[in-house]
Amino acid sequence: MDILARRLTIITLLMAVFAIMLAAAVETDYRRSTHNGAGKLVACSTPSMCRAAL
């Protein structure tokens, strides 16, 4: 019974490390894909509704 508990503990810890690494990879990909609008010049069809973003 001790061997089974030890194996389950090792498998659980490995799965937790994998889950944390996967979450970090997804967060990094999400941050990379978000577009920052600051500092870009964008054409506006209605000048009265546009605000400058410098």
N, C-alpha and C positions, 0 to 999 in steps of 0.2 A: 504494500500500500504506500510505503514511503517513496518508492521509485516512481509510482504513478503520480503522486502529488508533486514530486520534484520536476517531472517532465511537464506536467500541466503548468507549473509555475514558470518554467523556462519558455514554454510556448506562449504563455500570456504576456510575458515581458517582451518577447520578440515582436508579438503583434502590436503591443503598445508603442514600441519604438517605430515600427513601420507606419502606424497611424499618425504619429507625430511628424514623421518625415514627409508623409503624403500631404498632410495639412499645410506644412510649411511650403511645399512645392506649389500647391494650389494657390496659396496666398501670394507667393512671389509672382506667379503667372498673372493673377488678378491685378496686382499692383503695376505690373509691366504693361498690361493691356489697357489700363485706364488712361485716358487722354487728358492732359492738363491744358486748359484753354488759356492760361495766363501767358502773355508774351507773344500771342499770335495775332496777326491781322486778318480779320475775316470780313468779307464783303457782306453788306447788309442791304436788303431790298427796300426797307423803309428807314430812312435816316433818322426820323424822329424817334424811333424805338431802339436805336442802337446806342450802346455805351462803349466807350473806349476801353480796351483791355491791354494795358501796357505792362 
